[in-house]
Amino acid sequence: MELWYTEKQTDTFGITAKITKTYVHEQTEFQQLDVIETEQFGTMLVLDGMVMTTVKDEFVYHEMVAHPVLFTHPHPEHVLVVGGGDGGVIREIMKHPGVKKAVLVDIDGKVIEYSKKYLPSIAGELDNPRVEVLVGDGFMHIHDHKHTYDVIMVDSTEPVGPAVNLFTRGFYQGIYEALKDDGIFVAQTDNPWFKADLIQTVNRDVKEVFPIVRVYCANIPTYPSGLWTFTMGSKKYDPLEVDETAIPEIETNYYTPRLHKAAFVLPRFVENLVKS
Ligand code: SAM
């Protein structure tokens, strides 16, 4: 008998993956957590029925959350990741020797526990001495840590359940206050095919808080529509003013110094969503 995992990305469209094994199927305090083995993309973490990460294509998302912002800020030393319990963004942050401390705050300790066990290639740096892992609500953490971080990365689930507060204007104001005077933040902001309204709303809200707001894209085959956006809000540094020839080559499979600015060149239908 064939077993397939299907993610309904909208009420009328989805993707399906042939699976060979189920490692975890558990309702945690916050969400349904599944870890499955897929033939096409290897081990996959699924939360509330939505693909979070797979060992085959995770590098795209994790590199594109971490490196554009860390190569835009001239000296990022203190970094916060909200969500990100699978450890992939932390792994990428560790490729920046100037980062003295990376704090990860994920509301669900089970995500961290099972990612360490079943996704070691992604979660492997969570035990790095430069990393502090906290289990808690990122919304509360930023309000308790004013003027603390050089860079904040929001690697959360969709704006449902525990993450619903992480896509609000109040949250972006809180991020602004948790950042130092020249701080920068980046958030994953979903896809323009099925979540255009979300992208527009986030862009409007972030523009009310930050003087510099930029949106960039990446291709993530296992995410809804395959075209993913990221929204960067900055107090001082503009990613488009970085000298990409000065960006060092680091070990990556998607991000490159040449892609740093190119990623901000948007398809017209995405440009139209975010032009002020
Ligand atoms: N890359 C994925 C995406 O773009 O959807 C996100 C992956 S990461 C596993 C998402 C994490 O956000 C989950 O582990 C979840 O527990 C965490 N999360 C959701 N709401 C949160 C909150 N309020 N505070 C901290 N973490 C939260």
Residues whose N, C-alpha, C, O or C-beta is under 5 A from the ligand:
A	BS01	SAM	V51 M52 V82 G83 G84 G85 D86 V105 D106 I107 D108 V111 G136 D137 G138 F139 D155 S156 T157 E158 P162 A163 Q188
